Amino acid sequence: MDFDWTDDHLSLRRGAVEFASRRLTEGVPARDREEIFPRELWDACAEFGLQGLLVPSEWNGAGHDLLSAVVVLEGIGYGARDNGLVFSVAAHVASCEGPLHEFGSEAQKEEWLPRLADGSVIGATGITEPDSGSNALALGTTAVQSQGDWILDGSKTFVTNAPIADLFVIYARTGGSGFAGITCFLVPRDTDGLTVGPAIEKMGLRTSPMAQVFLEGCRVPASAVVGGVGSGAMVFNRTMDVERLLVMAPAVGVMERLLERCVTHARQRTAGAVPIGKHQSISHRIADMELELEAARLLLYRAAGQRMRHGTATRESALAKLAISEAYVASCRSAMQIFGGYGYMVEYEIERELRDALATTLYVGTSEIQRNLIAGLRGLG
């Protein structure tokens, strides 16, 4: 399979790197320390077109295909330093715009997609619950019909963008146990019965706000259903195929940037008048970083291509998500060892990269869940 980018792809990537390097690098340590979400940079990302990457032009988006979106986000990851902001954008695009674009009614699209695409509305998704984690089939939030409406009750946790979101995509149980008992709903922030808890303090991705969401007698009209009653698990699974790739694409860019930093440092830093890169312990770490980067990139591209060609990529996206997240953490740990004590200092920004990388093994399904999914597709577990 040929993974060479077209001239258009290369141009998109160069533009993404230039934009991110120019706009998304300043003041990150201070924002990370204070857990500040930079709304002005969110707006800058929207002006550049990030939030509208996959939204068709008829709804104010750029209308790119999945491979183009992947290469843009990889370039953003390479050029940016604010991994939290980039994660918030990717989650908005994948988990909120994605199901609306693919399964929403024409009225829902007309109302929400243009504003989601231009960044004036921020989206968030509620699937994870305190007692169910990432297992969509085990969620306890319920939706019961009442006089033509739906009444939602329950809670969601670890909801990315919740403190700043205007629109929530909420998954709730509308029937018995199992795949067909879940429905997806659009719930605007100002809906009575929806409450957003205080922001959750996190180890990493601290510029991406997160909170719990509580639903108590939250009444939404029948028109809030996305994709039909009982289709929520299908909507979620289809969305996850794409979300795994979009949220991991920036990590590939970060891995490339870290590799280049480590190569430069290994050439310039001396120990006993000899560049440290001459030592096999350092050069082998760098070789492993390159191996991890190239393997991660190939799995990412293959999964995106599979989804575009066949409309599904559950196995491929799970493999990509697992491999990239684990390789990302390993690359950050190698970078810290190569930089030594300097890597542990906030000034060098490597310790923050490691803190941010650790989150990738947890969000959008933990590494253990990806392994369960991959094994399950082989008839195991």
C-alpha positions as CSV (number, residue, x, y, z in Angstrom):
1,M,0.0,0.0,0.0
2,D,1.3,3.4,-1.0
3,F,1.3,5.9,1.9
4,D,3.0,8.8,0.0
5,W,1.2,12.0,0.4
6,T,-0.1,14.0,-2.5
7,D,1.1,17.6,-3.0
8,D,-2.2,18.8,-1.5
9,H,-1.6,16.7,1.6
10,L,2.0,18.0,2.0
11,S,0.7,21.5,1.6
12,L,-1.9,21.0,4.2
13,R,0.7,19.6,6.6
14,R,3.1,22.5,6.0
15,G,0.3,25.0,6.6
16,A,-0.7,23.2,9.9
17,V,2.9,23.1,11.1
18,E,3.4,26.8,10.3
19,F,0.1,27.8,12.0
20,A,0.7,25.7,15.1
21,S,4.4,26.9,15.5
22,R,3.3,30.5,15.2
23,R,0.2,30.5,17.3
24,L,0.1,27.5,19.7
25,T,3.5,27.6,21.4
26,E,3.7,30.7,23.5
27,G,2.9,30.7,27.2
28,V,2.1,27.0,27.4
29,P,4.0,26.3,30.7
30,A,2.0,29.1,32.5
31,R,-1.3,28.0,31.1
32,D,-0.5,24.4,32.1
33,R,0.4,25.5,35.6
34,E,-2.8,27.5,36.0
35,E,-5.0,25.1,34.0
36,I,-6.2,27.9,31.7
37,F,-8.2,27.1,28.6
38,P,-7.2,29.7,26.0
39,R,-10.4,30.6,24.2
40,E,-8.6,33.1,22.0
41,L,-6.4,30.2,20.7
42,W,-9.5,28.1,20.2
43,D,-10.9,30.9,18.1
44,A,-7.6,31.0,16.2
45,C,-7.8,27.3,15.5
46,A,-11.3,27.8,14.2
47,E,-10.2,30.6,11.9
48,F,-7.5,28.3,10.6
49,G,-10.2,25.6,10.0
50,L,-9.4,22.9,12.5
51,Q,-12.9,22.6,14.0
52,G,-14.4,22.3,10.5
53,L,-11.9,19.8,9.1
54,L,-14.5,17.1,8.4
55,V,-17.6,19.1,8.1
56,P,-18.9,19.5,4.5
57,S,-18.7,23.0,3.0
58,E,-22.5,23.2,2.9
59,W,-22.4,23.5,6.7
60,N,-19.5,25.9,6.9
61,G,-16.7,23.3,7.1
62,A,-13.6,22.5,5.1
63,G,-15.0,19.2,3.8
64,H,-11.7,17.3,4.1
65,D,-11.5,13.6,3.9
66,L,-10.2,11.5,6.9
67,L,-6.7,11.1,5.6
68,S,-6.4,14.9,5.0
69,A,-7.7,15.5,8.6
70,V,-5.2,13.1,10.0
71,V,-2.3,14.8,8.2
72,V,-3.4,18.2,9.3
73,L,-3.7,17.1,13.0
74,E,-0.3,15.4,12.8
75,G,1.2,18.7,11.6
76,I,-0.6,20.5,14.4
77,G,0.9,18.1,16.9
78,Y,4.4,18.7,15.4
79,G,4.1,22.4,15.5
80,A,2.2,23.1,18.7
81,R,3.2,22.8,22.3
82,D,-0.3,23.1,23.8
83,N,-1.3,19.4,23.7
84,G,-4.4,20.1,25.9
85,L,-5.9,22.7,23.5
86,V,-5.2,20.3,20.5
87,F,-6.9,17.5,22.4
88,S,-10.0,19.6,23.1
89,V,-10.2,20.5,19.4
90,A,-9.8,16.9,18.2
91,A,-12.4,15.6,20.7
92,H,-14.8,18.3,19.6
93,V,-14.4,17.3,15.9
94,A,-14.5,13.6,16.5
95,S,-17.0,12.9,19.2
96,C,-19.5,15.8,18.8
97,E,-19.4,16.8,15.2
98,G,-18.8,13.2,14.0
99,P,-22.1,11.6,15.1
100,L,-24.0,14.7,14.2
101,H,-22.6,14.7,10.7
102,E,-23.0,11.0,10.0
103,F,-26.3,10.3,11.8
104,G,-28.0,13.6,12.6
105,S,-31.2,14.8,10.9
106,E,-31.1,17.6,8.4
107,A,-32.6,19.9,11.0
108,Q,-30.0,19.0,13.6
109,K,-27.2,19.6,11.1
110,E,-28.6,22.9,10.0
111,E,-28.9,24.1,13.6
112,W,-25.6,22.9,15.0
113,L,-22.9,22.0,12.4
114,P,-22.2,25.5,11.1
115,R,-21.6,26.8,14.6
116,L,-19.6,23.7,15.6
117,A,-17.5,24.1,12.5
118,D,-16.7,27.7,13.0
119,G,-15.9,27.2,16.7
120,S,-18.6,29.5,18.0
121,V,-20.2,26.5,19.7
122,I,-18.0,24.1,21.7
123,G,-19.1,20.4,21.8
124,A,-18.6,17.8,24.5
125,T,-19.6,14.1,24.8
126,G,-20.9,12.2,27.8
127,I,-20.3,8.5,27.6
128,T,-18.0,7.5,30.5
129,E,-19.7,7.1,33.9
130,P,-18.3,6.6,37.4
131,D,-19.4,2.9,37.5
132,S,-19.0,1.9,33.8
133,G,-15.8,3.6,32.5
134,S,-15.5,3.3,28.8
135,N,-17.9,0.3,28.5
136,A,-20.8,1.9,26.6
137,L,-23.0,-1.2,27.1
138,A,-22.7,-0.9,30.9
139,L,-23.9,2.8,31.3
140,G,-26.5,3.6,33.9
141,T,-27.8,6.9,32.6
142,T,-31.5,6.4,31.6
143,A,-33.8,8.2,29.2
144,V,-37.6,7.6,29.6
145,Q,-40.3,8.9,27.3
146,S,-42.8,11.4,28.8
147,Q,-45.5,13.2,26.8
148,G,-43.5,12.9,23.6
149,D,-40.2,14.1,25.2
150,W,-37.4,12.2,26.8
151,I,-36.4,12.6,30.5
152,L,-32.7,11.9,31.1
153,D,-31.3,11.0,34.6
154,G,-27.8,10.0,35.5
155,S,-24.2,11.3,35.5
156,K,-21.2,11.4,33.2
157,T,-17.6,11.8,34.3
158,F,-14.3,12.8,32.7
159,V,-16.2,14.8,30.1
160,T,-13.7,16.7,28.0
161,N,-14.7,20.4,27.3
162,A,-17.6,20.2,29.8
163,P,-16.8,23.4,31.6
164,I,-16.8,25.4,28.4
165,A,-19.2,23.4,26.2
166,D,-22.4,24.7,24.6
167,L,-23.7,21.4,23.3
168,F,-23.5,17.9,24.8
169,V,-23.8,14.6,23.0
170,I,-25.2,12.3,25.7
171,Y,-25.6,8.5,25.5
172,A,-28.4,7.0,27.7
173,R,-30.2,3.8,28.1
174,T,-33.6,3.8,26.6
175,G,-34.3,0.0,26.7
176,G,-33.2,-3.1,28.4
177,S,-29.6,-4.4,28.6
178,G,-27.5,-4.9,25.5
179,F,-26.5,-3.2,22.3
180,A,-30.0,-2.1,21.2
181,G,-30.9,-0.4,24.5
182,I,-28.8,2.8,24.1
183,T,-29.7,6.1,22.4
184,C,-27.7,9.2,21.5
185,F,-29.1,12.6,22.4
186,L,-28.2,16.3,21.7
187,V,-28.5,18.3,24.9
188,P,-27.8,22.1,24.8
189,R,-26.0,23.4,27.9
190,D,-29.0,25.6,29.0
191,T,-31.4,22.6,29.1
192,D,-33.1,22.4,32.5
193,G,-31.8,19.5,34.5
194,L,-28.3,19.5,33.0
195,T,-25.6,20.7,35.5
196,V,-21.9,20.8,34.9
197,G,-19.7,20.2,37.9
198,P,-16.5,22.0,38.8
199,A,-13.4,21.5,36.6
200,I,-11.4,18.4,37.5
201,E,-7.7,19.0,38.2
202,K,-5.6,16.7,36.2
203,M,-2.0,15.4,35.9
204,G,-1.7,16.3,32.2
205,L,-3.6,18.0,29.4
206,R,-4.3,20.7,31.9
207,T,-5.3,23.3,29.3
208,S,-8.1,21.0,28.2
209,P,-10.9,21.5,30.7
210,M,-12.8,18.5,32.1
211,A,-15.7,18.0,34.5
212,Q,-18.6,15.8,35.5
213,V,-22.1,16.3,34.0
214,F,-25.2,15.6,36.0
215,L,-28.6,15.0,34.5
216,E,-31.6,15.2,36.8
217,G,-35.0,15.2,35.2
218,C,-33.4,16.7,32.1
219,R,-36.2,17.0,29.5
220,V,-35.3,17.0,25.8
221,P,-37.7,16.8,22.8
222,A,-37.9,13.7,20.5
223,S,-36.0,15.8,17.9
224,A,-32.9,15.6,20.2
225,V,-32.4,11.9,19.3
226,V,-29.4,11.3,17.0
227,G,-29.7,8.3,14.6
228,G,-32.9,6.8,15.9
229,V,-33.9,5.3,19.2
230,G,-31.8,2.3,20.2
231,S,-29.0,3.1,17.7
232,G,-26.7,4.7,20.3
233,A,-24.3,1.9,20.6
234,M,-23.9,1.8,16.8
235,V,-23.4,5.5,16.7
236,F,-20.8,5.4,19.4
237,N,-18.9,2.5,17.9
238,R,-18.8,4.2,14.4
239,T,-17.7,7.4,16.0
240,M,-15.0,5.7,17.9
241,D,-13.4,4.3,14.7
242,V,-12.7,7.9,13.7
243,E,-12.1,9.4,17.1
244,R,-9.3,7.0,17.9
245,L,-7.5,8.3,14.9
246,L,-8.2,12.0,15.2
247,V,-7.1,12.3,18.8
248,M,-4.0,10.2,18.2
249,A,-2.8,11.9,15.0
250,P,-1.3,14.9,16.9
251,A,0.7,12.4,19.1
252,V,2.5,11.2,16.0
253,G,3.5,14.8,15.3
254,V,4.7,15.3,18.8
255,M,6.8,12.1,18.6
256,E,8.5,13.4,15.5
257,R,9.3,16.7,17.2
258,L,10.7,15.0,20.2
259,L,12.8,12.7,18.1
260,E,14.3,15.7,16.3
261,R,15.0,17.5,19.6
262,C,16.7,14.4,21.0
263,V,18.9,14.0,17.9
264,T,20.0,17.6,18.2
265,H,20.7,17.3,21.9
266,A,22.6,14.1,21.4
267,R,24.9,15.8,18.9
268,Q,25.4,18.9,20.9
269,R,25.6,17.7,24.5
270,T,29.0,16.3,25.5
271,A,30.2,14.1,28.2
272,G,34.0,13.8,28.5
273,A,34.5,15.8,25.3
274,V,32.4,13.2,23.4
275,P,28.9,13.9,22.1
276,I,26.5,11.8,24.1
277,G,25.0,10.4,20.9
278,K,28.3,8.5,20.4
279,H,27.3,6.4,23.4
280,Q,25.3,3.3,22.4
281,S,22.9,3.7,25.2
282,I,21.8,7.0,23.8
283,S,21.9,6.2,20.1
284,H,19.9,3.0,20.6
285,R,17.2,5.0,22.5
286,I,17.0,7.3,19.5
287,A,16.8,4.4,17.1
288,D,13.9,3.0,19.1
289,M,12.2,6.3,19.1
290,E,12.4,6.4,15.3
291,L,11.1,2.8,15.1
292,E,8.2,3.7,17.3
293,L,7.4,6.8,15.3
294,E,7.4,5.1,11.9
295,A,5.3,2.1,13.2
296,A,2.8,4.4,14.8
297,R,2.5,6.6,11.6
298,L,2.0,3.6,9.4
299,L,-0.8,2.1,11.6
300,L,-2.4,5.6,11.7
301,Y,-2.4,6.0,7.9
302,R,-3.5,2.4,7.3
303,A,-6.5,2.7,9.7
304,A,-7.6,6.0,8.1
305,G,-7.3,4.5,4.6
306,Q,-9.3,1.5,5.7
307,R,-12.1,3.6,7.1
308,M,-12.2,5.7,3.9
309,R,-12.3,2.7,1.6
310,H,-14.6,0.3,3.5
311,G,-16.5,2.6,5.9
312,T,-15.3,0.7,9.0
313,A,-12.0,0.3,10.7
314,T,-12.7,-1.0,14.2
315,R,-9.7,-3.4,14.3
316,E,-7.3,-1.1,12.5
317,S,-8.2,2.0,14.6
318,A,-7.9,0.0,17.9
319,L,-4.5,-1.3,16.8
320,A,-3.4,2.3,15.9
321,K,-4.7,3.8,19.1
322,L,-3.0,1.1,21.3
323,A,0.3,1.3,19.4
324,I,0.5,5.1,19.2
325,S,-0.4,5.7,22.8
326,E,2.1,3.2,24.1
327,A,4.8,4.4,21.7
328,Y,4.1,8.1,22.6
329,V,4.7,7.3,26.3
330,A,7.9,5.4,25.5
331,S,9.2,8.2,23.3
332,C,8.6,10.7,26.1
333,R,10.4,8.6,28.6
334,S,13.3,8.1,26.3
335,A,13.5,11.9,25.7
336,M,13.6,12.4,29.5
337,Q,16.4,9.9,29.9
338,I,18.4,11.4,27.0
339,F,18.0,14.9,28.4
340,G,18.8,13.7,31.9
341,G,18.2,16.2,34.7
342,Y,17.3,18.8,32.2
343,G,14.4,16.7,30.9
344,Y,12.9,16.8,34.5
345,M,12.9,20.6,34.5
346,V,9.8,22.5,33.6
347,E,11.9,24.9,31.4
348,Y,12.7,22.1,28.9
349,E,9.0,21.1,28.6
350,I,9.7,17.4,28.3
351,E,8.2,16.6,31.7
352,R,4.9,18.1,30.5
353,E,5.1,16.1,27.3
354,L,5.3,12.9,29.4
355,R,2.4,14.0,31.6
356,D,0.3,14.7,28.6
357,A,1.3,11.4,26.9
358,L,0.3,9.3,29.8
359,A,-3.3,10.4,29.2
360,T,-3.4,8.8,25.8
361,T,-3.3,5.3,27.3
362,L,-6.5,6.2,29.2
363,Y,-8.8,8.4,27.0
364,V,-10.9,7.1,24.1
365,G,-10.7,3.7,25.7
366,T,-7.8,2.5,27.8
367,S,-5.0,0.4,26.4
368,E,-6.6,-2.6,28.2
369,I,-9.9,-1.9,26.4
370,Q,-8.1,-1.7,23.1
371,R,-6.5,-5.1,23.7
372,N,-9.9,-6.5,24.7
373,L,-11.4,-5.2,21.5
374,I,-8.6,-6.6,19.3
375,A,-8.8,-10.0,21.0
376,G,-12.6,-10.0,20.9
377,L,-12.4,-9.6,17.1
378,R,-10.3,-12.7,17.1
379,G,-13.1,-14.6,18.9
380,L,-11.3,-14.4,22.3
381,G,-12.3,-13.1,25.6
